[in-house]
Amino acid sequence: MNESLLMVGLANVVEPSNLLAILAGTMIGMFIGAMPGLSATMAIALLLPLTYSLKPETGLAMLASLYLAAMYGGSIAAILLRTPGTPAAAATVIDGYPMAQKGQAGRALGLSLTASLIGGIMSSVVLLTVAPLLGRIVLNFGPVEIFAVAVLGITIIGSLSQGSPVLGLLSGAIGLLLAMVGMDLTTGTPRFTFDQLNLFGGIDFTVALIGLFSIPQAVRLIAKGDANAAASVSQVSDRMLPTFSEFRTLFPNGVRSGLIGIFVGLIPGTGGDTASWFAYNEAKRFAKNKAEFGTGCPAGIVAPEAANNAVVGGALIPTIALGIPGSSSTAVLMGGLMVHGILPGPSLMTEHGDVTYTLLWAVLFANVALFFVGLMFTRVCVIVTRVPNRVVGPVIVVLSVIGSYAINNSIFDIGLMITFGMIGLAFDSFRIPTPPLVIGLILGPILDTTLQQSLLIGGGSYGIFLQNPISAVLLIFALLSMLQATPFFGSLSKLIRRPNRNAKAADDNIGGSTGE
């Protein structure tokens, strides 16, 4: 069955409309990623409304390619401006910018592009092989097991969030509460609607995403201004592609970093920035001459770029097989499924196998497209890095308003989007992570439905979750992840895990700018 679906997915992805969507997503992602401060997550959220009129597999192929291309695009600003275009490109600054200052900006960008191809192809192959195997394992999961998987997903994402784990769990809980708005799926009773008819269908997920990610980003860009303009490298005039001997020398580093990115991506709540620093540290540890790092060392560019693109495939594995997003970007990508009426979860690979396998193949094709599009258009993308932040910010706001209105042709949705934008700003001010809230919005309906189904199976007894061995083990892991968020376990983990000195030193080199 899986073999036939694998071929169906391949046949779908090579259709001209899907190939065109991959090409378009790659170009858009590169340009957005190259703009300092714009993240892949924000780009996917902002462009979700564009996929409404497309077939599910076409829309998802576009979003997946946009995700990949934005990861590479972040290195363009990192190398030329010393300002990471995306958080995952922060480690690239350390050696990318010094190389550009030496007049080798093209070489640095070519190394980044080649490393992205290595990491991306590796993660695509793993995605095509591991995700179907996991899909077979969870094929027999019922409501009890799915409820436990959803609980584990929300607690892991919350407890592994950057900053305070307690605030991460609080954010996830708020997301669950917001997911309860609307009609009860079992009884048909309105919940938390305050007699507002527009809320009877629940909170539109796409509107919430646009507000949460786009409005705070626009405000940050406008407030930041154009402080980094003086540090920019104005042109790319040298050769981009590395020579064969250089490629052969750097290939082992790329493979090692790609494996790091895949494994980091498998862990829900982590992301490209974590994988990039990890890979950079390992590259430095394996290097013969460690003093070269920080002065324009090629290995210091290859390692983080191979890792952050490999994270994409790794993060999609739990997303597709279990319905647990591996990162905030894959959480928004799950929103693309929900836009087309496809509910994420363990049954995704069977009930919607054609769409899912098309997405798996699209990730592989997008990596190849990124390499060739990057060779042709990277020099053009340099122009994008010169667009002032105070121009980009208002444009994002206008696009957010248009996108929110276009979903249902509703003025109410614009107000809802602005409300979630204010929530996003408040979360930023109090350093509350936003991704757990998104996960709560996604997993809330699944938790609600499977809880009621499980209680019906158990005759109203919550003991059904402990009687089932799979759900019992998953809930124990969820409990452990929540305990990790307590002050005692938090202080214990700090004693075990030493701070990343290289990452701290790198932040000092960047001048405190993370290009969020």
GIHUTA-V688519 format. One record per pair of residues at least 24 apart in sequence whose ideal C-beta (glycine too) atoms are under 6 Angstrom apart, sorted by the first residue. I is the first residue (numbers start at 1). GAP is how many residues later the second one is. D is the distance in Angstrom with one decimal. If there is no record, write none. Layout:
((I:GAP:D) (I:GAP:D))
//
This chain:
((2:130:4.9) (5:348:4.2) (5:352:4.9) (6:351:5.7) (8:346:5.1) (9:348:2.8) (9:349:4.5) (9:352:4.9) (10:351:5.3) (12:45:5.4) (12:346:4.2) (13:345:5.3) (13:348:4.1) (13:349:5.3) (13:352:5.8) (17:41:5.6) (18:40:5.4) (18:43:5.0) (21:37:4.8) (21:40:4.9) (21:41:4.1) (22:39:5.3) (22:43:4.5) (22:343:5.5) (22:344:5.3) (22:347:5.4) (23:346:5.9) (25:37:3.9) (25:40:3.5) (25:41:4.0) (26:39:4.7) (26:43:4.4) (26:343:4.8) (26:344:5.3) (26:347:4.9) (28:38:5.6) (29:37:3.9) (29:40:2.9) (29:41:4.2) (30:39:4.6) (30:43:4.4) (30:351:5.7) (31:350:6.0) (31:353:5.3) (32:38:5.6) (33:37:3.6) (33:40:2.1) (33:41:4.7) (33:52:5.1) (33:53:5.8) (34:39:4.4) (34:42:4.1) (34:43:5.6) (34:51:5.5) (34:347:4.4) (34:350:4.6) (34:351:5.6) (35:349:5.6) (35:357:5.9) (36:41:4.5) (36:47:4.5) (36:49:5.6) (36:479:5.2) (37:184:5.2) (37:478:5.5) (39:47:5.2) (40:27:5.2) (40:30:3.7) (40:289:5.0) (41:172:5.6) (41:287:4.9) (41:288:4.7) (41:291:5.5) (42:171:4.3) (42:172:5.6) (42:175:5.2) (43:27:5.4) (44:288:4.5) (45:164:4.0) (45:165:5.3) (45:168:4.6) (45:287:5.2) (46:168:5.4) (46:353:5.9) (48:158:4.7) (49:354:4.3) (49:357:5.1) (49:358:5.4) (51:285:6.0) (56:284:4.0) (56:299:4.8) (57:298:5.0) (57:301:3.9) (59:277:6.0) (60:276:5.4) (60:299:4.8) (61:301:3.8) (63:270:5.7) (63:273:5.0) (64:298:5.1) (64:299:5.3) (64:302:5.8) (65:301:3.6) (67:262:5.6) (68:244:5.6) (68:298:4.9) (68:302:5.7) (69:301:5.3) (71:237:5.3) (71:238:5.3) (72:44:4.5) (72:298:6.0) (75:37:4.2) (75:230:5.8) (76:305:5.4) (77:308:5.2) (79:29:4.8) (79:30:6.0) (80:152:5.9) (80:153:4.6) (80:305:5.5) (81:147:5.4) (81:151:4.9) (81:304:5.7) (82:149:4.9) (83:145:4.7) (83:430:5.4) (83:432:4.8) (84:431:3.7) (87:186:4.5) (87:429:5.9) (88:184:2.9) (88:185:5.0) (88:188:5.5) (88:220:4.0) (90:424:5.8) (91:185:4.1) (91:186:5.4) (91:189:4.5) (91:213:3.8) (92:209:6.0) (92:212:5.1) (93:417:5.1) (94:200:5.4) (94:206:5.8) (94:412:5.1) (94:415:5.8) (95:201:5.5) (95:202:4.8) (95:205:3.2) (95:206:5.3) (96:205:5.2) (98:197:5.5) (98:198:3.9) (99:197:3.7) (100:133:4.5) (102:194:5.7) (104:134:5.8) (105:128:5.3) (105:131:4.6) (106:130:4.7) (106:132:4.0) (106:133:5.8) (106:134:4.6) (107:131:5.8) (108:193:5.8) (109:131:5.9) (109:269:5.4) (110:130:3.5) (110:131:5.2) (110:132:5.8) (111:187:5.5) (111:190:4.6) (111:191:5.7) (112:189:5.7) (112:193:4.5) (113:261:4.4) (114:128:5.9) (115:139:5.2) (115:187:4.2) (115:190:4.0) (115:191:4.1) (116:189:5.2) (116:193:4.3) (117:254:4.5) (118:136:3.9) (118:140:5.7) (118:188:5.2) (119:139:4.0) (119:142:5.5) (119:187:3.6) (119:190:4.1) (119:191:3.6) (120:189:4.4) (120:247:3.4) (121:246:5.5) (122:136:4.1) (122:188:5.8) (123:139:5.2) (123:187:4.2) (123:190:2.6) (123:191:5.6) (124:189:5.3) (124:239:5.0) (124:240:3.8) (124:243:5.8) (126:136:5.5) (126:187:5.8) (127:186:4.1) (127:189:5.7) (127:233:5.7) (128:232:5.3) (130:187:5.5) (131:186:5.1) (131:189:5.0) (131:190:5.1) (134:187:3.5) (135:186:5.2) (135:214:3.6) (138:208:3.8) (141:205:4.7) (143:307:4.3) (143:310:3.8) (143:311:4.8) (144:310:4.7) (144:320:5.9) (144:324:4.8) (144:327:4.9) (145:325:4.9) (145:326:5.3) (146:200:6.0) (146:304:4.9) (147:303:3.9) (147:304:5.6) (147:307:5.4) (148:323:3.7) (148:326:3.8) (148:327:5.2) (149:173:5.6) (150:293:4.6) (150:296:4.9) (150:297:4.8) (151:327:4.9) (152:322:4.9) (152:325:5.7) (152:326:4.5) (153:171:3.7) (153:290:5.7) (154:285:5.8) (154:289:5.4) (155:323:4.4) (155:326:4.6) (155:327:5.2) (156:112:4.7) (156:113:5.8) (156:325:5.1) (157:111:5.5) (157:112:4.8) (157:279:5.0) (157:282:4.6) (158:278:4.5) (159:322:4.4) (159:325:5.2) (159:326:4.8) (160:109:3.0) (161:272:4.0) (161:275:5.7) (163:268:5.3) (163:270:6.0) (165:320:3.4) (166:319:5.2) (167:265:4.7) (168:265:5.1) (168:268:5.0) (169:316:5.7) (171:261:5.3) (171:262:5.5) (171:265:4.0) (171:266:4.6) (172:264:3.8) (172:268:4.6) (174:263:5.6) (175:262:3.9) (175:265:2.0) (175:266:4.8) (176:264:4.3) (176:268:4.8) (178:25:5.8) (178:263:6.0) (179:262:5.1) (179:265:2.3) (179:266:5.9) (185:264:5.6) (186:266:5.2) (198:214:4.4) (205:130:5.2) (205:133:5.5) (206:133:6.0) (206:201:5.8) (207:197:5.2) (207:206:4.9) (207:209:5.2) (207:210:4.9) (208:212:4.8) (209:123:5.7) (209:126:5.7) (210:190:5.1) (210:193:5.6) (210:194:5.6) (210:207:5.3) (211:206:4.1) (211:209:3.0) (211:210:4.1) (212:208:5.1) (212:212:4.4) (212:222:5.6) (214:182:5.4) (214:186:4.4) (215:206:2.8) (216:208:4.1) (216:209:5.1) (216:212:5.4) (218:175:4.3) (218:178:4.1) (218:179:4.9) (221:168:4.2) (221:171:5.5) (221:172:4.0) (222:168:5.6) (222:171:3.9) (224:165:5.6) (226:162:5.0) (226:163:5.5) (236:143:5.3) (236:146:5.7) (250:48:6.0) (250:52:4.9) (253:30:5.5) (253:46:5.2) (253:49:5.2) (253:50:5.8) (254:48:5.3) (254:52:4.4) (257:46:4.4) (257:49:3.9) (257:50:4.4) (258:48:4.8) (258:52:4.2) (260:47:5.3) (261:46:3.7) (261:49:2.9) (261:50:4.6) (262:48:5.0) (262:52:4.1) (265:46:3.9) (265:49:2.3) (265:50:4.0) (265:61:5.5) (266:48:4.9) (266:51:5.9) (268:50:5.9) (268:56:5.3) (268:58:5.3) (271:56:4.7) (272:36:3.6) (272:39:4.6) (275:32:4.1) (275:33:5.9) (275:36:4.9) (276:28:3.7) (276:31:5.3) (276:32:4.9) (277:226:4.9) (279:24:4.2) (279:25:5.6) (279:28:3.6) (280:24:5.1) (281:221:5.3) (325:114:5.9) (328:107:3.7) (331:107:4.7) (331:108:5.6) (334:108:5.6) (345:101:6.0))
//
